[in-house]
Amino acid sequence: MAEAKGLSKPVKLKSDLAAFLGETELPRTEITQKLWNYIKSNKLQTRSENGQPENAGKFIVADAKLLTVFKNTNATSKSGKVTDLRNLKEGETINMMQMASVVGANIE
């Protein structure tokens, strides 16, 4: 069997994400899938920035559990866009497009 590469290759999770997911290593694809499963099952999506959870939309509402993972995010993309969620508070939202930065900031 071929060795997993790219997004399918398991990566080591930092402590907060490992505690959240109950795993120490996972491929990026599974990390993202498990985060989305949690978000959807807990109805943590909204159509408006800092809106109330309504289980649909492009914004993710940070609950206490997600906040432990989100607060580790301070990243700059290749295009220069900064994603700094260190001061995010419970009930505030992030754009779903920031999930890649969240995952990247929580792996080693």
Buried (B, 14 or more C-beta within 10 A) or exposed (E): EEEEEEEEEBBEBBEBBBBBBEBEBBBBEBBBEBBBEBBEEBEBBBEEEEBEBBEEBBBBBBBEBBBBBBBBBEBEEEEEEEBEBEEBEEBBBBEBEBBBBBBBBBBE
